[in-house]
Amino acid sequence: MISVEQAIALIQQHSKRLSSKKVSVADALGCVLSENAISPISLPPFDQSAMDGYAVRFSDTGKQIKIIGEVAAGKVFPKKLQSGEAVRIFTGASVPVGTDTVIMQERILIENGNLLLQDPNLKKGANIRKAASQIKKGKIALSKGTIITPGGIGYLTAMGIKTINVFAPSRITIIITGSELRKPGEKLKNGEIYESNSFTLNSALQSIHLKSQKTITVKDNEAAVFNAIKKAIATSDLVLVTGGISVGDYDFTGSSLKKIGVKNIFYKIKQKPGKPIFFGKHNKTLIFGLPGNPAAVLSCFYEYVYPSLRIMQGRNDVFLKKLNLPMANDYNKKAGLSFFLKGKISDKAVVPLEGQESYILSSFALADCLIYLPSVAENIKTGDLVEVHLLPNN
């Protein structure tokens, strides 16, 4: 067995950024740019009114000005305005040639079709979004390494960009093993349980803007497990197998990985839950053999699979966000194993929840963090600072 820290170091060493891929901007949420995104236009592409009002010459302030027309968004006024002329203008419209200021409609007086400027605080250029004030054509809009957010998608599409180059999303296959497993909605026979790990893992992937390309459930049959893993490795960047990784008579994951020729990078970590976790590699494909117990599966996903996937995505922030918080109550622990406890942050302290056993998901349903207690830690007291790992989307 190795330590948590050794396991993390090995995962970092063997996880690599994936190649670049062109994707639709609309589908790029959470992706990382693999090259600079260059603006094909200036933004705004023309001098644009920032509000409803009147386009005027600032030098006409104090004079009566004739209103000669209007211009709406998407239209261009057909002539250059002369001194003493104004145009009714609407938000987003192109500012007519010959004008240099937009005055708010609330700040004018109209008499007999003529406009009188009544804003003593009016400044030249007011209420106009100057052409290229956001970005100039040919400039870098977003740099390589930028994470695409909803705001980023809006920014890129506002420049007319349809596709961008990102680090390719990981091709992920999930394999769930167990003859006792049934799908939710099916009737259970004695000795059977509902399968939840595939739903848990797929949801965890969605929380970091990824999804599995395939989810397979196989019975505890050596040939079936072998074939499922072999096919998955051939078409995936990362394979997640749950269950069958221990050494029982019906645990075929480990033996199948060995027969396929998967390199054993590590097996078993000095931790609780999730001690029997496997990490290996076959050519460029990474394989995680996760325990079958559902809470152990999710703990191992966040602490080990999550950073591996983030590295593949091209992210620099690969680990769960960390805080140091005081414990809200005592927690008894002996030295030897590292613990990952489901926790809830409350009043600037962290509470270890009831139900820490590896088969219990009810506490995970309420948790917003994992409390990391290293192997050397013993008998944590109320108020002691502990390392807290924040769960995504919490």
N, C-alpha and C positions, 0 to 999 in steps of 0.2 A: 504493500500500500504506500501511496505517496501523500504528501500534504496538500491542502487546498492551494497554497501558494505555488507549489511545484506544478500542480495540474493546470493552473491558470497560465503559468509561464510556457508550458508545453503547447497549450492551445493557441496562444499568441504566436508561438514559433511556427506552427504548422498551418495556420489559417492565413490565406493570401487574398488580396483584392482580386476580384474577377475582372475579366476583360471588359472593354468598352462596348456599349450597345446603344443604338439609336432607338429612342422611344418617343411616343406621343407625349407632348407636354401635359395633356389632360390626364395621362396615366402615370405621371412621374412623381406623385406625392411620396415623400420619404426617400427618394433616390438621391444619389450624390453625383454631381457633375464630374465627368471624367475629362472635360476640357472646358475652356472659357466659352460662355455664351455671348456672342457679339450682336449688338443691336443693328438690325437692317435698316432702321429708320431713326430719325430724331423724334423725341417724345417730349412735349407735344410736337406734331409735325408742322404746326403753324401757330401764330399768335392766337390764343384762345380765350374767350370770355370766361371769367370765373363765376359769373352770376348773371341773372336777368337784370337788364338796365338799358343804358344808351351809350353807344360808341361815339365819342366826341374828340375834338382837338382840345388839349389842355389849355392852349392859348386863347380859346374862346370863352374861358371862365368869366362870368359876369355879363356876357352878352346874351341876347336872344338868338336862339339857334333854330333853324328850320329842320323839322323832321321829314326826311325824304324817302323813308322806306323802313324795312325791317329785314333781319337775317336770322334764320333759325339754325339749330345744330344740323350739320350735314350739308349746309348751303354756303355759297360764297356770294357776297354782294358784288354786282357786276361792274361797278364803276368806282373810281377813286373819289373820295369825298373832298370837297373844298372847304375853306374856312367858312364858318357859319352854318355848316350842315351837320346833321346827326342822323344816326340810324338806330332804330329799336333793335336790341340784340338779346339773345337768349343764351343761357348757360351752355358752354361747350361749342358755341358757334365761332367761326373764323372772324377775327376782328378785321373790319374793312380797311383797305388801303387808304391812307390819308388821315386815319384816326390814331390816337396814341393812348387813350384812356377810356375806361368804362366807368360810368357813374351809376350807382345803385338807383333803381327806380323809385325807392323811397326818398331819395334826396333831390328830387327835381320838381319843378312846377311847370305845367303845360298850360299855355294860354293861346287860343286861336291857332292851334297846330304848331306853335313855336315852343321851344324848350328853354327854360332858364335854369342854369346851374345854381344850386343853393347849398352847396357843401363847402364850408370854409376850410375844412380839413382835407379837401381833395388834393391828391398828389399826382403828378404826371406818371402815367404807367399803371395807375391803380386798377385793381381787379382784372388784370390781364396775365394769363399764364404764358410766359414768353416761349417761343419755339425753342426746342432743345433744352429747356430749363431742367428737365428730369434726366435726359441723356441725349448725347449727340450720336448721330449715325456713325457706325464703325467703332464705337467705344465698347469696352467690356461691360456687359450688363450684369452678369453674375460670374464669379471666378470659379475655376476648377476647385473642387472640394466643397462647394456650397451645397447644403442640404436643401432640397426643394420642398418648400412649405406652401400652404394655400396662397399666401401673399406672393410667393415666388411664381406660382403658376399664373396668377393674375398679371403680374408684371411682365412675364415673358409673352403671354398671349396679347397683352396690350401693344406689344411691339410687332405683332403679327407672326411670332415664332410658333411653328406647329410641332417641330421635333427638336430634341436635344440629345446629346451624347452623355450617357451616365454609366456608372459601373453596373454591369448587368445584374439584375435581380437573381438571387440564388435559386437554382432548381432544386427543390426540396422534396424528398419522398418520406412519408411517415409509414412505418410498418408496426402494426399492433399485433402482438402474439397472445394467444390464450384460447384454449378450447372451451373455457367456462364463460366466454363473453357473448353477450347478446346486445342487439341494437335497442336503443330506447324505443318503447312502444310495443316490442315483442313480449310475449308471455314468458315469464321465467319458470324454469323447472328447478327442482331441488338441486342445490349446488351451483347454480348459475348466477351470474351478476351482470349488471348493465355495464357496457363499455363506455368509458368517459374520456380516456386518455387522448383519443384522436380529436375530440371536440376541444379539450383543454389546449392541446398543442396548436391546433389550427387557429384558435382564438388568440393565443399568445403570439403567433406569427402575424396575425392581422394587426395586433397592437403596435407592431414595428413595421407596418406597411409591406409585409411579405405574405405569401401564401404557398401552401404545398401544391405541387403539380399533380400529386397522386397520394391517396391514403389507402392503405391495404390492411385488411385484417386477416390473419392466418391462424389456423389451429396449431396446437402443439404437436406438430408432425415434422420430423427432421427434414424430409425432402421438401415440404411446402415452405418451411422457413428458409432453407438453403436457396431455393429457386427465387423466392421473393426478394431476398437480400441481393442475390447476384444480379437480377434484372434491374433493381433499383440503383445499384452502384454504377451500372453501365450508362444510365441516363440522368444521373443527378450530380450536383455539386456537393450536396450534403444529405446523408441518410440518417433518419432517427428511428431507432428500433426500441420499442418498449417491451419489457418482460423477457423472460428466458435467458437472462444474462448471468444468473447464478449457476450453481453446479448440481441442481436437482436432476432427477431422472427424466423430467420433461422440459428441461431448459436447453434449447437447441441453438440459441443465438450465438453463444460463444464458440461452439464447435463449428457452426456454419461459417462464421467469420474466419476461423482458422483454415478451413478447407478452401475457402475462396482465395486465400492468400492476403487477407487484410493485415497490414502491419500493426502490431499492438504497440501503441505509444504509451498508454497506461491502462491499468485495470485496477480498480478499487482506490478510493480516496478515504483518508482518515477523517470521516465526517458523519454527521447525522442530521437529516435523513439522507439516503442515497449513496451509501457506501459502495455498493457493487455497480459502479458506473464504468463503462468502457469507452475509450477514445482511440480511434485508429484511422488508418489511411490506406486507400488503394488507388495507385496512380495519383490523380489530383482530387479524388473524391474523399471527403471526410465522413467518418461514420461514428455516431454516438450510440452506444448501447445503454439505454436508460433502464433503471429499475421499473418494475411493473406497478408498484404502489403509487397512486395518483398524486399525493402530495410530494413524494420524492421526485416524481417525474417533473413537476412544475418547478420545484426548487433547483433541480439540476439544469433545467432549461434556462432559467434566469441567470444562474451563476456561471454556466459553462457554454451552453449552446448560444445564448444571446450574444456574448462578446465575439464568438467565432463568426456568427452571421453579420455582425456589425463591421467586422474587419473585411469580410467579403464585399459588403456594400460600399466600402471605401470610406467609412466613418472614422473620425478620430476619437469621438467620444464613445468608446466601445463598451464600457461597463455601466451598470446601473449607477445612478447618481447616489453619492454617499454623504451622510451626515453623521456627526457625533452628537448623541443625545443621552440624557440621563435615563436610567431604567426607572420605571414607575413603581416597581416592587422587586423584592428579592427573587433570585432564581438560582436553584441549586444545581451545580454541575461539577463533575470531576474532570481533572486534566486527562488528556489523551486523545479525545476526538474534538474536532471543530463542530459547532452547532450552527444551523440556520433555522431561526425561530420565526414563525409567522407573527407579525407584530402590527400594532395600530398606534399611530402617533396621536397623542392627546395632551393638550396643555404643555407643549414644549418638552414632553417626555415621551418615552415609547413603552407601550404595554405589550408584554408577551401574551398572546391569546391562549385560551384554553384549547386543548386538542392539538398537540404538537406531533402526534404519532404519524407515521408516514402514509397510513391509509386514510387519514382524515382530511377531507377537502372543505368541510364547513368553516374551519378557521381561515383557510385561504380565501374563501368567498368574502370574508370581512377584512382581510389584511390589506394594508397599503404599503407594507415594507417587509423586508427580511432583516432580522437582527443577527449580525454575525458575531459569534463568540469563538475566538480562536482556540486551538487545542490546549494552550497553556492556561486558559482562563478557568477559574474555579469560583464557585459560590458568589455570584454577582449580588451586590447589595443595592438597595434602593438608593438612587442618586448617582451610582457609578456610571461613568460615561461609556457608552458602547457604540460600535460601528453599525450604522443603519443603512441598508440598501433600499432605495425607493423603487417600488414597482412601477412599470410604465402605465400611463393613463390613470394615475391615481393622484 
